[in-house]
């Protein structure tokens, strides 16, 4: 939903309070290297390094504007204000570049380690970085659609005139508060959570539902020895105590260190001297 992404990124230690140690970095690199089917689950913290705000931290978007402005009810009752709010958000994407998180995950996909990215983000930066299999749970701010006929267009149409040729209202192609997640994307994401043997959470508070039920599903599978949940996030999450590994800090820093460790391990998983 455009309610989306919870907190920010970062990490710490299993269960934990400590900042990510070199041992944690090595353990995560080993998990990535040994996984047969790794899936990433990303939130707003993956994009903060690109200059985009998260949603629920002390500096988050919902601290500055009322959350109900991203609701279906607000769009229907206060369309002009809704348009002004979303025009600002769309304009804010111009010139924004993928962060280290986006670029590293795209490289891991190209290397065959990462099979899919499930994201709560609507900024399109995973795709811009080169990720090919992205499941955007909460939609896409770079496109808009007609509320009447359903026609999809680039977001520039919404910026110039928020009405379709059919006379219907254009709105960003994101999930608003009060709307359901897109059924096809949700079904695919649920299947990925059932299939993966490693889910890597990056930059999500894991507080927004139903998206957060996907890492919860992996936790239940972990209890049966079927999968591992690893969390990289700046702040604590509700699943820290149940995760196999938690690293707390700046997500870009952590993933960069893991990427370097993967390079050190080499293609066979053995250290390259």
BELMO-V474000 format. One record per residue. N is the residue number from 1. PSI is psi in radians with two decimals (none if undefined). BURIAL is # if it has 24 or more other C-alpha atoms within 12 Angstrom, else .. D_CENTER is the distance of its C-alpha to the mean C-alpha in Angstrom with 2 decimals. Layout:
((N:PSI:BURIAL:D_CENTER) (N:PSI:BURIAL:D_CENTER))
This chain:
((1:2.87:#:11.28) (2:-0.08:#:11.62) (3:-0.21:#:12.17) (4:-2.08:#:8.58) (5:2.27:#:6.57) (6:-1.79:#:9.24) (7:-2.36:#:10.58) (8:-2.84:#:10.09) (9:2.96:#:10.26) (10:-2.87:#:13.28) (11:2.99:#:15.38) (12:-2.63:#:18.71) (13:2.69:#:20.85) (14:2.19:#:21.05) (15:0.00:#:21.69) (16:3.10:#:21.76) (17:-0.51:.:23.19) (18:2.67:.:23.73) (19:2.67:#:21.79) (20:2.24:#:20.65) (21:2.97:#:23.92) (22:-0.58:.:24.95) (23:-0.68:.:25.48) (24:-0.75:#:21.89) (25:-0.81:#:20.80) (26:-0.71:#:23.38) (27:-0.72:#:22.40) (28:-0.70:#:18.75) (29:-0.70:#:20.13) (30:-0.72:#:22.57) (31:-0.76:#:20.08) (32:-0.79:#:18.12) (33:-0.60:#:21.53) (34:-0.24:#:22.97) (35:2.41:#:20.22) (36:-0.50:.:21.40) (37:1.58:#:18.14) (38:2.41:#:14.91) (39:2.40:#:11.53) (40:2.56:#:8.19) (41:1.93:#:5.62) (42:2.64:#:2.57) (43:-2.90:#:3.15) (44:-0.49:#:5.94) (45:-0.34:#:7.70) (46:-0.36:#:6.48) (47:-0.07:#:8.28) (48:-0.57:#:11.13) (49:-0.36:#:13.18) (50:-0.05:#:13.30) (51:0.09:.:15.01) (52:2.44:#:12.68) (53:2.69:#:13.02) (54:-2.89:#:10.77) (55:-0.67:#:12.08) (56:0.05:#:13.92) (57:3.14:#:15.32) (58:-0.41:.:18.92) (59:0.22:.:18.07) (60:2.89:#:15.33) (61:-0.71:#:15.82) (62:-0.07:.:17.25) (63:-0.32:.:19.82) (64:-0.48:.:21.17) (65:2.64:.:21.17) (66:2.33:.:21.79) (67:-0.52:#:18.87) (68:-0.19:#:21.20) (69:-0.27:#:21.12) (70:0.57:#:17.95) (71:2.74:#:19.92) (72:-0.70:#:21.90) (73:-0.71:.:25.03) (74:-0.72:.:24.73) (75:-0.74:#:24.33) (76:-0.56:.:27.41) (77:-0.46:.:29.53) (78:1.07:.:28.66) (79:-0.73:#:27.61) (80:-0.75:.:28.80) (81:-0.66:.:26.84) (82:-0.80:#:23.70) (83:-0.77:#:24.25) (84:-0.73:.:24.87) (85:-0.81:#:21.66) (86:-0.47:#:19.46) (87:-0.70:#:21.65) (88:-0.75:.:20.87) (89:-0.69:#:17.10) (90:-0.75:#:17.63) (91:-0.60:.:20.21) (92:-0.31:.:17.98) (93:-0.31:#:15.87) (94:2.23:.:19.15) (95:-0.09:.:19.59) (96:2.33:.:16.12) (97:2.65:#:15.48) (98:2.57:#:12.64) (99:3.11:#:12.40) (100:-0.64:#:13.65) (101:-0.88:#:10.30) (102:-0.78:#:9.74) (103:-0.70:#:13.45) (104:-0.75:#:13.84) (105:-0.65:#:11.39) (106:-0.69:#:13.27) (107:-0.69:#:16.47) (108:-0.59:#:15.83) (109:-0.78:#:15.36) (110:-0.56:.:18.55) (111:-0.16:.:20.27) (112:0.00:.:19.69) (113:-0.63:#:17.89) (114:2.26:#:14.43) (115:-0.48:#:14.81) (116:2.69:#:11.53) (117:2.04:#:7.76) (118:2.11:#:6.38) (119:2.49:#:3.27) (120:-0.12:#:4.14) (121:2.65:#:4.69) (122:0.21:#:8.29) (123:-0.18:#:9.49) (124:0.21:#:10.03) (125:-0.46:#:9.83) (126:-0.81:#:8.74) (127:-0.70:#:11.80) (128:-0.54:.:13.80) (129:-0.23:#:13.53) (130:0.00:#:14.97) (131:2.35:#:12.55) (132:-0.58:#:14.56) (133:1.56:#:12.98) (134:2.27:#:9.69) (135:1.70:#:9.29) (136:1.66:#:7.89) (137:-0.63:#:8.60) (138:0.25:#:9.36) (139:-2.81:#:11.15) (140:2.01:#:11.89) (141:-0.18:#:13.52) (142:-0.02:#:15.51) (143:2.83:#:17.62) (144:2.89:#:19.75) (145:2.77:#:21.90) (146:2.27:#:25.22) (147:-0.34:#:25.35) (148:-1.00:.:28.75) (149:-0.25:.:28.81) (150:0.00:.:25.13) (151:2.35:.:25.55) (152:2.42:#:22.45) (153:2.87:#:22.95) (154:2.67:.:21.32) (155:-0.32:#:20.34) (156:-0.53:#:23.52) (157:-0.69:#:25.51) (158:-0.62:#:24.02) (159:-0.64:#:24.83) (160:-0.72:.:28.38) (161:1.96:.:29.39) (162:0.72:#:27.28) (163:2.48:#:29.56) (164:2.86:.:29.79) (165:-0.45:.:33.07) (166:-0.11:.:33.62) (167:-0.15:.:33.70) (168:2.88:.:30.52) (169:2.37:#:27.90) (170:2.57:#:24.89) (171:2.68:#:21.54) (172:2.56:#:18.00) (173:0.94:#:16.39) (174:2.84:#:13.76) (175:2.09:#:14.06) (176:2.82:#:16.23) (177:2.32:.:17.38) (178:-0.03:.:20.09) (179:2.75:.:18.66) (180:2.75:.:17.54) (181:2.65:#:14.49) (182:2.20:.:15.65) (183:-0.77:.:17.75) (184:-0.77:.:17.44) (185:-0.70:#:13.65) (186:-0.76:#:13.81) (187:-0.76:.:16.72) (188:-0.72:#:15.27) (189:-0.72:#:12.20) (190:-0.72:#:14.88) (191:-0.67:.:17.02) (192:-0.68:#:14.56) (193:-0.53:#:14.31) (194:-0.49:#:18.10) (195:-0.56:#:18.65) (196:2.63:#:16.72) (197:-0.12:#:18.76) (198:2.15:#:15.96) (199:2.15:#:12.42) (200:1.92:#:10.70) (201:2.24:#:8.27) (202:1.99:#:7.06) (203:0.61:#:6.98) (204:2.44:#:6.89) (205:-0.29:#:10.36) (206:0.68:#:10.44) (207:-0.13:#:12.75) (208:2.17:#:11.60) (209:2.65:#:13.33) (210:-0.02:#:13.61) (211:-0.75:#:9.97) (212:-0.23:#:11.05) (213:-0.31:.:13.99) (214:-0.87:#:12.37) (215:-0.58:#:12.29) (216:-0.66:#:15.61) (217:-0.71:#:16.91) (218:-0.65:#:16.37) (219:-0.76:#:18.22) (220:-0.68:.:21.03) (221:-0.57:#:21.25) (222:-0.61:#:21.38) (223:-0.44:.:24.43) (224:0.13:.:26.13) (225:0.35:.:25.34) (226:-0.31:.:23.17) (227:2.92:#:19.83) (228:2.40:#:18.30) (229:2.14:#:15.26) (230:2.35:#:14.39) (231:2.23:#:12.42) (232:1.91:#:11.80) (233:2.59:#:11.59) (234:-0.69:#:14.08) (235:2.81:#:15.30) (236:2.66:#:16.46) (237:2.84:#:14.67) (238:-0.27:#:16.75) (239:0.10:#:16.30) (240:-0.77:#:17.47) (241:-0.40:.:20.98) (242:-0.13:#:20.18) (243:2.67:#:17.88) (244:-0.50:#:19.72) (245:2.36:#:18.51) (246:2.20:#:16.88) (247:2.21:#:16.71) (248:2.25:#:16.59) (249:-2.78:#:16.57) (250:2.14:#:14.89) (251:-0.74:#:12.02) (252:-0.73:#:13.57) (253:-0.80:#:16.91) (254:-0.84:#:16.10) (255:-0.57:#:14.52) (256:-0.73:#:17.43) (257:-0.68:#:19.88) (258:-0.71:#:18.63) (259:-0.72:#:18.89) (260:-0.68:.:22.38) (261:-0.66:#:23.32) (262:-0.70:#:22.40) (263:-0.67:#:24.66) (264:-0.65:.:27.31) (265:-0.53:.:27.25) (266:3.11:.:27.82) (267:-0.43:.:27.52) (268:0.05:.:29.50) (269:0.08:.:27.68) (270:2.57:.:30.77) (271:2.40:.:31.02) (272:2.03:.:32.10) (273:none:.:34.99))
